[in-house]
């Protein structure tokens, strides 16, 4: 493994690279390394460690491919010392494939056929610029398979064209042209104008490839895949051929003429299509990476949305015709009871049922899904609370229903509530999302949550890998209650996974809960390594050792005990007494393994053990006078909630069952490159209505000057 190359690539020192990769090779996870091995990494954060990990994994792919190429060329008996040195000196798959190209097993190409007809010596003489009269020379190669001089020269040109296309320098030269000058061009396919009307903006489109934004590129590719658009990528042909000519066209005039013909053929038939495919794939990868990055950031914000916490919640999945499905959840999210009310057909009866539930179940908050009939159900509930004098005691929250139906019909929901139908399960999910978004959303495929852009068009394997990493990061940054967490949440804890999560839940049920972190080692198949990786992220409320309910890792319990002993105090006293903690001098406890970063983390945790990094939940209400698009007027200033963030702006729910778009240019009175600089998911904002397009169901909003 070339650590110095990864260091140059990532901008991280070689020592940090070496130490971090060693931790990964030993089985450490990214969250564990970032949180508990700061001395080894030099304080790298999760993003930097993730970047390093990606570079390391790509380098492993390169090394594997390098070995295969060296073996293949060696088996042909063509691996010279010089070629080996070249192959061992490159660090990208593209460069490796360029060097391997001349040695690849070929199909029956025109050049291969020409070589079989004995024309390679003619091609070589011309290509080296040594032939004054190619036509005269060609006569020596005539036979039954090569009946004419033109046939001989054509065969020689085919061979030269392949040599040019396999030349690593030529391919790199053309790549540089594509990188600087390539233009992506889209045209509508014949007789597809009406059917592909949604791609009208791209019917006659061109833009420099280097400047096209990801969302536009993904839209082009979707239009191409759906059969409405023809998309191509190309630099200026004359300039590209001219640059290649300087490399290859040498010798006397008649010889040059043959090389020039071969070069043009090589460019159009071999080189350009190959490099165009490369750049189509590369640009797609970059667009995918950017779209995945946006999705990942949105998912992180959604998972780390403010939780209401452990309160008794009444959750309602609203509906007009089929009624509103109502459930009551206790402080742990356990289903207490469920029923159906019809507030729009039988309002008196619905009021009676809700009143009884609110009072008998000591409800502290109401969660209402934001789908069909959501606003109307909210009004009905708020009016009832005012009648009961509970409008201040019981808060009402609108909760996003995105993905709730996916959960309701999933194996996870059926396993949790086998005797309940999908509507009841949906209501439960809505209530639990209010209490703890993270714990509930981990049960749903992140792609179903409804944030991001073009998530179904990007590389699905890369998307899944990134989103799983985000979920893992969020779960471990918040921490998990070992005695109440579901197996779906536990599976994302560092070092665990689905099998160990299930084993923990099974053991917990038999043992009546965990009394200490050390008890984890009694869980079947949970060994020392898994314990090391997971323990610091698991919490046990009421444990005999208060550190079990903190982010202090068990490997540092003795250190904290020594700190307490040095102050003639107990660990609980140390955690409760700020004056005691101020007497601790971290430098006294520095060792070869424990540095100031770890010691400072321990002191912060002693001050606020098991602190939740998420914000507190805020209440919100839409404008009571605005309920449908017909109620909107240009110039209105309305409250809204950010529901999605893309590269081109933010979507905001203003309570009319159709989100409006705040274009990136309308997010602030200054230039905004990334919408995340200004807004966050679930953020409450004030927006101005700037345009209402009823035909296309579009609402344009602005936050400028609001």
Buried (B, 14 or more C-beta within 10 A) or exposed (E): EBBEBBBBBBEBEBEBBBBBBEBBEEEBBBBBBBBBBBBBBBEBEBEBBBBBBBBBEBBEEBEEBBEEBBEBBEEEEEBEEEBEEBBEEBBEEEBBBBBBBBBEEEEEBBBBBBBEBBBBBBBBBBBEBEBEEBEEBBEEBEEEBBEEBEBBBBBBBBBBBBBBBBBBEBBBBBBEBBEEBBBBBBBBBEEBEEEBEEBEEBBEBEBEBEEBEBBBBBBBBBBBEEEBBBBBBBBEEEEBBEBBBEEBBBBBEBBBBBBBBBBBBBBEBBBBEBBBEBBBEBBBEBBBBBBBBBBBBBBBBBBBBBBBBBBBBBBBBBBBEEBBBBBBBBEEBEBEEBBBBBBBEEBEEBBEBBBEBBEEBEBBBBBBBBBBBBBBBBBBBBEBBEEBEBBEEBBBBBBBBBBBBBBBEBEBBBEBBEEBEBBBBBBBBBBBBBBBBBBBBBBBEBBBBBBBBBBEBBBEEEBBEBBEBBBBBBBBBBBBBBBBBBBBBBBBBBBBBEEBBBBBBEBBEEEEEBBBBBBBEEBEEBEEEBBBBBBBBBBBEEBEBBBBBBBBBBBBBEBBBEBBEEBEBEBEEBBEBEEBBEEBEBEEBEEEEBBBBBBEBBBEBBEEBBEBEBEEBEEEEBBEEBBEBEBBEEEBEBBBBBBBBBBBBBBBBBBBBBBBBBBBEBBBEEEBEEBBEBBBBBBEBEBBBBEBEEEEEBBBBBBBEB
